[in-house]
């Protein structure tokens, strides 16, 4: 899921930026080669496909993945499963119109709406889990969208540096602003999560009011499904290291480079900068999942 959400998020952000460029061209505000949109569509589809394949490894039985769409009336996961292929199909149609030399505004709008809807579905999968207070906030889908847009903007900056350099300086400035905004939103969410007071404690779980209760084991000598699926198993020091890696790689380095160069870097440098940012997004997404305090961990997190 970490690979899926970061890769698909960047692909959705790239689509939104390219749609904006398309309309600026149609409104005679700028000029852009068709190769930019064709290559962009190909990149979006490749990233989405890689993310989709990676997501199947999260399933217990990948061959039954098609059944995940059955509960679309009540499940955000089912809605995501439906919206993602629809988004990819819309991008393929949109790119096909550009390949034919006849850009379609309708195809662009449909693809953009599906990209935004996919951000909502992905974020709401976790925001709808009320038992995990760290995720159950409107900021979850907002952060997914802002971080994805920041990644997509940086990817579009690199892509235009290769194919349409005239757009690169403006996109670099927009990317810098998006990185700062996404960092502020993610920082505010992290501050909120660290300030949360748990409603369930070891004391309330077993009905003992003693101020200090230490769990020494989960009742078994080894691991279990619960320890594998609901707890990351890392030490607090490792969690802090990963969290700071997300800050440095995902926000500080990209923002610093863009602020200094303002898009004047080479296409190779901007591409490498996107890779660095994506590594930071991997750490950020791992940190997001690690922040979720599953109530069942009161029983199963510790083991002999």
Helices and strands as residue ranges (DSSP letters): H 2-26, H 34-56, G 62-69, H 76-99, H 105-127, H 139-163, G 165-167, H 168-195, H 202-206, H 225-229, H 236-247, I 248-252, H 253-261, H 267-291, H 297-300
